[in-house]
């Protein structure tokens, strides 16, 4: 459970030096952004960090619910889906339970874009069950895990952020999906050739606009796209309707989520050969 979060900023890449921190019960994760590294803890760690690393540039203290846009972590219901942290199980066992510890990664379920994806995923799985799912920008892994628990056979879950992948790996284990959820690190554009029945991309507009410029993007039967704010939702909709059929949309607080289908029952696709899972 999280109350306050302590964030320490360093210049340079600390990735190869953080192993001693993983034994600390208050350690939440490591995030590299450009030429800077950020370390997250549940408690103040100045003395420890001064002993192990060069001087940090800044210390920021915030409430975890502020990191989650003002939402405290609890039990969230989206249709048949119940999302909850491991320390707060729901009283009953009905429906589809997702155990998600978001840590400092994106995808607790409370943001309108994630909630929109869960809403449209549930609708899709009630009429068609994709056997293989490609999840670009998986974050906490919440959408991959939801897909697997609703009947998908495999999920290929991708993110370029090391903290997101570490969080998704933990949630994969919490939900018993180690054999069915495959984690990869990289850029989404390099993985569009992967043969799946559903492509999920909860990303910002610039990333989606770049991905949808590639011919290999249009090789899946179904698409779930989100992370679109205001007019961005209309721009992506208009662009994709030249190639795909819009099945459904979800809107909340100016955030848009779209579900598309390829008009061909068998769009051209490649395979998954040569891709290595993160153990």
C-alpha positions, 0 to 999 in steps of 0.5 A: 500500500502506498501513501507518500512517494519519494522521487529522487532525480539523478543525472545519467543512467543508473540502470546497472547500479540499482541492484542493491536497491531491489532488496529494500522493502521501500523500493518502488522502481527505476525510471530512465528518461533521456539523460536522467534517472529517477528512483521511487521509494515509499519512504525517505532514502537520502542517507542510503542514496548518498552512500551508494550513488553520486549526489541526486539533483532533486527530491520530490515527495507526493501522495500516490493518489496525486500520481494517479490523478487524485484517485486512491487505489481501491476496488474499481468495477468496469462492467464484469471486470473488477480491478483491485490492488493485492492488499485490497481484494474484493469481498466477492469472487463474481466476474473477472478479477484483475490484481493490479499493483500499478506502482509508478507505471501507467494503468491502474484503471482509473484514467479515462483512457484505461477505463475506456479500453476495459469497457470496449474490451469487455464488449468485444470479448462478448461477441468475439474472443481474440486468441492473440493480442498485441498490447503496445504501451502495456504499462502495468499490463492491465489490458493484456491481463484483462484480455487473457482472463476474458479468454485470449490464449496469448498476449504480447505486451510491449513497452519501451519503459523499463519501469513499466516492464518491471511493473507488468512483470510483477502483475503478470505473476500476481495474476498467474499469467507467466506462461501466456503473457510475453513481455518485450521492450522496444518501439511499437513500430518495430512490432507491428508485423506480429501476427495477432487478432487484436492490436491494443494501443493506449498511447499518446496521439503522436505515437498513434499517428506515427504507427498508423502511417505504416502499412504493417499497422493494417494487418489485424482483424481488430484494433483498440486505440486510446490515449486520445484527448479532444480533437485527437480522437476525431483526427485518428477516427477520420484517418483510420476510417479510410482503411478500417470500420469503426465499431464502437467508441467510449468518451469520458472527460474529453478522452476518446477510445475507439474500437475498429475492425478490418473489413477483410476477414483475413488481413495480411500478416506476418509471424512472431519468429525471432522475438524474445520474451522478457523472463 
